[in-house]
Amino acid sequence: MKENNTVTYLSSQDISSLSNEAQFCVPQIVERGGKMKTDLVKGFKDVTGEEAVKRAQVKKILAETFEKYGFEPAETPIVEFEEFVKGENANDEAVRDVFRLQDRGKRKLALRYEFTFQLKRLAQNKKLPYKRYQIGYNFRDEPIREGRTRQFIQCDVDVIGSDVKNEAEALALTAEVMGKLGIEFTIYINNRKLLNEILEKEGIIKNKEDVIREVDKLDKLSEAEVKKNLKKYGAEKVLNTFTKPEKYFEKYSAYEEIKELKKYCKMFGINVKFRPFLARGFSYYNGTVFEVWSKDIGVSICGGGSYMINNQQSTGISFGLEPIMLLAKFEEKKEKYLVVSLNQEKEAVKLTGDLREKDKIVSIFYGKPSKALDYANSYGYNKVIFVGAKEIEKGNFKVKDMDSGKESALKL
């Protein structure tokens, strides 16, 4: 057993010699030989380098667009009481996938799986309509596939105290974001009231939410698979209705709300497509629902709809950063300067300050030129400026362009 002032390192032999109670107290992050285990937990990942820069740029584009449409930022805790997290939607698939915790006081806690339920607290005593956006991590213990991880960033906009015009504007915002990110997309819309009306006319009252959940899978599973799933509830006959053309649905009274939404979407200059089986995975939706898909990926890019918060009709849409990262094709290359001090720290610091005043991205490197160039390549610096005694004397600094390899002079 080796010790220092702060940490005790235990080998597997040391641990096995301890009593059962003592072994229980040893953190399970050590491997044989005292080596700390640093593997990633499944569904979680580190983000560095170019990917981290791109993610920051995407989040910046989203935040700027949200604010442009009048949404103000908000932040909420990642950890909440389990009862609050589950709410009235405990049977929803996403709620069943929450990560549960317990603190030292034995309180039942959970990691948030989305932002919407937290609006119950945020929206209290706010003048309506209250428009907020939030960008941050959420967590779900769910299966992993392309564009889906267990720790993920959602970027949400919500309007508390909304109507159909707010729904259309949220979709206009969505179209603008997709355009800025260079993503080809299709916006699909439907209405929960229409789904309920169809099922009620078909005599399906019992297990209605289960039937809606199965019908919603028509964009992911074959008709045969969905029909098989519906047989469990004796509802396979409804499948014929949801595969009919849009004109067929005009006979339902709830279709009027879809017509109204399409009218306002036209005012905002955006195209939407009616998808009669679209339901979204949350049972709290009570009206319009929408999803955005790209043919280049097998999951939705973003989605949302209308719901009640504190007895106020509301609407919101959530952008998933993970699928967006797979699709975004924008170019926003920034100039990054590496100032190399050749034993001329004072002048290098002064030059760095001058460049930063011009809002340039600048770092100082103290060391040999060869190592400086290698460092610049590693971290994407496209301009390297050498600050030596000769350069200071002449008032000219040699600038190497790392992309082209050409050298130029920077005169002060």
Secondary structure as UniProt FT lines:
FT   STRAND          2..3
FT   STRAND          8..9
FT   HELIX           12..16
FT   HELIX           20..25
FT   TURN            28..29
FT   HELIX           32..34
FT   TURN            42..43
FT   HELIX           49..68
FT   TURN            69..70
FT   STRAND          72..73
FT   STRAND          79..81
FT   HELIX           82..86
FT   TURN            87..88
FT   TURN            90..91
FT   HELIX           93..96
FT   STRAND          100..102
FT   TURN            104..105
FT   STRAND          108..111
FT   HELIX           116..118
FT   HELIX           119..122
FT   TURN            123..125
FT   STRAND          130..139
FT   TURN            146..147
FT   STRAND          151..160
FT   HELIX           164..180
FT   TURN            181..182
FT   STRAND          186..191
FT   HELIX           192..201
FT   TURN            202..203
FT   TURN            206..207
FT   HELIX           208..215
FT   HELIX           216..219
FT   HELIX           223..231
FT   TURN            232..234
FT   HELIX           236..238
FT   HELIX           239..242
FT   HELIX           246..251
FT   TURN            253..254
FT   HELIX           255..267
FT   TURN            268..269
FT   STRAND          273..274
FT   TURN            276..277
FT   TURN            283..284
FT   STRAND          285..293
FT   TURN            295..296
FT   STRAND          302..309
FT   TURN            310..311
FT   STRAND          312..320
FT   HELIX           321..327
FT   STRAND          336..341
FT   HELIX           345..357
FT   TURN            358..359
FT   STRAND          361..366
FT   HELIX           369..379
FT   STRAND          383..387
FT   HELIX           389..394
FT   STRAND          396..401
FT   TURN            402..404
FT   STRAND          407..411
//
